[in-house]
Amino acid sequence: MEGLIWESSFLVFFFLTCIIAGGIAWMTGRSIASTWRARWQVIAYVALLTAVTRFMHFALFEGTLLSAHYYIVDFIVLIVIGHLGYFTTRANQMAQQYSWMYKRSGPITARLKQNSDVE
């Protein structure tokens, strides 16, 4: 049962791509941010992770190995999750290490403190 987003079934896509590979993408984004490396590295590592994810679809669930369409779909899902991990960690870093200058303003953002915010 092929769909526009998933190849074999929604459950395979959800558990393999979103849960397992998504968890790895989240941890990849976190580790890149925690070592103060550039955000573009998330893209490079997630591209490799997407190739591994496509191979798992191929090897375990008889998916298409060299499908540009499903590679792009998996890449988009994993890059979003990886960047969420990156931005969440970076916002925590900025708010904790530079607490005199930044404060958390959301789950993935930190903003400069105003004069009235300074403690």
MONOR-V215739 format. One record per pair of residues at least 12 apart in sequence whose ideal C-beta (glycine too) atoms are under 8 Angstrom apart, sorted by sequence separation. I is the first residue (numbers start at 1). J is the second residue. If there is no record, write none. Layout:
i: [I	I]
j: [J	J]
This chain:
i: [92	101	29	32	54	57	91	100	28	103	91	95	54	91	94	28	54	91	28	91	100	88	91	51	54	88	90	25	28	50	53	87	87	25	50	84	24	50	53	21	47	50	21	46	49	21	21	46	46	21	17	43	46	16	42	45	16	17	42	16	42	16	39	42	12	16	39	8	12	7	29	33	8	21	25	29	33	7	8	25	28	29	32	33	8	22	26	29	30	34	7	22	25	26	29	30	33	7	17	21	25	28	29	33	36	26	27	29	30	18	22	26	30	34	7	17	25	29	33	17	7	18	5]
j: [104	113	42	45	67	70	104	113	42	117	106	110	70	107	110	45	71	108	46	109	118	107	110	71	74	108	110	46	49	71	74	108	109	49	74	108	49	75	78	49	75	78	50	75	78	52	53	78	79	56	53	79	82	53	79	82	56	57	82	57	83	60	83	86	57	61	86	57	61	57	81	85	61	74	78	82	86	61	62	79	82	83	86	87	63	77	81	84	85	89	63	78	81	82	85	86	89	64	74	78	82	85	86	90	93	84	85	87	88	77	81	85	89	93	67	77	85	89	93	78	70	81	73]
